[in-house]
Amino acid sequence: MSLTLLIDGDIYLYRAAAAAEEEIDWGDDIWSLSTDLKEAKDIFKYTMDDFFTRFDTDKYTVCLSDKRNFRKDVDPTYKGNRKKTRKPVGYRALVDWAIESYTTFSKPGLEADDCMGILATKPDMPSSLIISDDKDMQTIPCNLYRPGAEEHHVITKGAADLFFMKQVLMGDPADGYPGCPGIGLKRAADVLGSRPDWSLVVQAYQKQKLTEDDAIKQARLARILRWSDWDDEKQQPILWSPKR
């Protein structure tokens, strides 16, 4: 049975648009920035064709982020550090072209990461492979290929849950949520030990004079959605809560 590729459209469309940007010096201190949209389309096509050839399949879905992000309802400062980071020139037009030209998938309020996570863990989903360079995808039990590092991971549920709890402890400066103060990768591994459990995460927060509610809030920001975290009837996420 051939693989169905679940492709991080956000990353590879962004890179295609950025690679097609060009600065022009018109003299007299006048500069302009433009994008050859045809070149950007060709770059994205080449990327997609490379994936299809590498994994010998024509089954795929390009996952895209919605304009709204439900995590901002959990914490309005989520990704607030990116407000001044511009998208490449022509990026929106490139996304619109991709939606018309490829099979895409998005859901209200979700990021592309969530869409890949939901599809990869859907009970009736055929054999699939997530293609993304985003390290956060290691919180999903799945087959994962990271092209930038040329790494292929088979992530079990236990490994995915462990990575998720590490993220809750460490936070993610790139996404603008802090995690538990004073905890990095090594400390997170020490806290969770060989038998990781949510109670250990809570204890780490409490040692910093924080509460379990603080830990849960960080978990809801860190959580890449799985099928069990999505209410398909209501078309909305089910916010993560610890099992009691």
C-alpha positions in Angstrom: 0.0 0.0 0.0 1.5 3.4 -1.0 2.0 6.1 1.5 -0.2 9.2 1.8 2.1 12.2 2.3 0.9 14.8 4.8 2.9 17.9 3.8 3.6 21.0 5.8 2.4 23.6 3.3 3.2 26.5 5.5 6.9 25.8 5.5 7.5 24.9 1.9 5.3 27.6 0.4 7.0 30.1 2.7 10.4 28.9 1.5 9.4 29.0 -2.1 8.2 32.6 -1.9 11.3 33.7 0.0 13.6 32.1 -2.5 11.9 33.9 -5.3 12.3 37.3 -3.7 14.7 39.8 -5.3 16.1 43.1 -4.1 16.7 45.7 -6.8 18.9 48.8 -6.4 17.6 51.5 -8.7 20.3 53.9 -7.7 20.0 57.2 -5.8 19.3 55.2 -2.6 16.1 53.7 -4.1 15.5 50.0 -3.6 12.6 47.7 -4.2 11.7 44.2 -3.3 9.7 41.9 -5.7 8.9 38.3 -6.2 8.7 36.3 -9.4 5.6 34.3 -8.6 6.2 31.9 -11.5 9.6 31.1 -10.0 8.0 30.6 -6.6 5.4 28.2 -8.1 8.2 26.3 -9.9 10.2 25.9 -6.7 7.1 24.6 -4.8 6.3 22.2 -7.7 9.9 20.9 -7.7 9.7 20.4 -3.9 6.4 18.5 -4.2 7.6 16.3 -7.2 10.8 15.5 -5.2 8.6 14.2 -2.3 6.4 12.2 -4.7 9.5 10.6 -6.4 11.4 9.9 -3.1 8.4 8.1 -1.6 7.0 6.6 -4.8 3.5 7.9 -4.3 1.0 10.3 -5.7 -1.2 10.3 -2.7 -0.8 13.5 -0.6 -2.5 16.3 1.3 -0.9 19.8 1.7 -1.8 21.1 5.1 -2.3 24.8 5.6 -2.9 27.1 8.6 -6.1 29.0 9.0 -5.9 32.8 9.3 -7.3 32.5 12.9 -5.4 30.6 15.6 -7.3 29.0 18.5 -4.2 29.3 20.7 -4.6 33.0 20.8 -7.9 32.4 22.7 -5.9 30.4 25.2 -3.2 33.1 25.5 -3.4 36.3 23.4 0.4 36.7 23.5 0.9 33.4 21.6 3.4 34.0 18.8 3.2 37.7 19.6 6.9 37.8 19.0 6.2 37.3 15.3 4.0 40.3 14.8 6.8 42.3 13.1 8.0 39.4 11.0 6.7 39.9 7.5 5.8 37.2 5.1 7.7 37.0 1.8 6.3 39.2 -1.0 3.6 37.3 -2.9 3.2 34.7 -0.2 -0.6 35.0 0.1 -1.0 34.8 -3.7 1.2 31.7 -3.7 -1.0 30.0 -1.1 -4.1 30.9 -3.1 -2.5 29.2 -6.1 -1.6 26.1 -4.1 -5.2 25.8 -2.9 -6.4 25.8 -6.5 -3.6 23.6 -7.8 -3.2 20.9 -5.1 -5.2 18.9 -2.7 -5.1 20.9 0.5 -6.5 20.6 4.0 -7.2 23.3 6.7 -9.7 23.7 9.5 -11.1 26.7 11.3 -8.6 28.1 13.9 -5.9 25.5 13.3 -2.3 25.6 12.3 -0.9 23.3 9.6 0.8 21.3 12.4 -2.6 20.5 13.9 -4.0 19.5 10.5 -1.1 17.0 10.0 -1.5 15.7 13.5 -5.2 15.2 13.1 -5.0 13.4 9.8 -2.0 11.2 10.9 -3.9 9.9 13.9 -7.3 9.6 12.4 -8.5 6.0 13.0 -9.4 5.2 9.4 -6.3 7.0 7.9 -4.3 4.7 5.6 -0.5 4.5 6.0 0.8 8.1 6.1 4.0 10.0 6.4 4.2 13.6 7.8 6.7 15.7 5.9 7.8 18.7 8.0 11.0 20.3 9.4 9.1 21.5 12.4 10.4 19.7 15.5 7.0 20.0 17.2 5.7 17.2 15.0 7.6 14.8 17.3 4.7 15.2 19.7 2.6 13.2 17.3 2.6 9.4 17.1 3.4 9.0 13.4 5.9 8.4 10.7 7.8 11.6 10.3 10.3 12.7 7.6 12.3 15.9 8.3 13.8 16.9 4.9 16.2 19.5 6.2 18.0 17.0 8.5 17.2 14.0 6.2 15.8 12.2 9.3 13.1 9.6 9.2 11.4 8.9 12.6 8.9 6.3 13.6 7.3 7.9 16.7 5.4 5.8 19.1 2.7 7.1 21.3 5.0 6.9 24.4 7.7 8.8 22.6 5.2 11.4 21.4 3.8 11.9 24.9 7.2 12.3 26.3 8.2 14.9 23.8 5.0 16.8 24.5 5.7 16.9 28.2 9.2 18.1 27.5 7.8 20.9 25.4 5.4 21.9 28.3 8.4 22.1 30.6 10.8 23.8 28.2 8.4 26.1 26.4 9.2 27.4 22.9 10.7 30.9 22.4 9.9 30.6 18.7 6.2 30.3 19.4 6.3 32.7 22.3 5.3 30.5 25.3 7.8 30.2 28.2 7.1 26.8 29.8 8.4 26.3 33.3 11.1 28.9 34.4 14.6 27.6 34.5 14.0 24.4 32.6 15.8 23.5 29.4 16.2 20.2 27.5 18.5 18.5 29.9 16.6 19.6 33.0 13.3 18.5 31.4 14.7 15.0 30.7 15.9 14.8 34.4 12.5 15.9 35.7 10.6 13.3 33.7 13.1 10.5 34.2 12.5 6.9 32.9 8.8 6.9 33.9 7.4 10.2 32.6 4.0 11.3 34.1 2.0 14.5 34.2 2.3 14.7 37.9 6.1 15.3 37.5 5.4 18.3 35.2 3.0 19.7 37.8 5.6 19.2 40.6 8.2 21.1 38.5 5.8 24.1 38.1 4.9 24.0 41.8 8.6 24.3 42.7 8.6 27.6 40.8 5.6 28.8 42.8 3.2 28.1 39.9 0.1 26.0 39.7 -1.2 23.1 37.8 -3.5 25.6 35.9 -0.3 27.4 34.7 1.1 24.0 33.5 -2.2 23.2 31.7 -2.2 26.6 30.0 1.3 25.9 28.6 0.2 22.4 27.6 -2.7 23.8 25.6 -0.2 26.0 23.7 2.3 23.2 23.2 -0.2 20.6 22.2 -0.2 19.7 18.5 -3.7 18.4 18.0 -4.4 14.7 17.4 -7.6 13.2 16.1 -8.8 12.8 19.8 -8.2 16.5 20.3 -10.6 17.5 17.5 -14.4 17.7 17.6 -15.2 17.0 14.0 -19.0 17.7 14.4 -18.5 21.1 16.0 -15.3 21.8 13.9 -13.4 23.0 16.9 -10.5 21.8 19.1 -11.0 20.0 22.3 -8.6 21.7 24.7 -6.1 19.4 26.3 -6.7 18.4 29.9 -4.8 15.8 32.0 -6.4 12.4 32.5 -7.6 11.9 36.0 
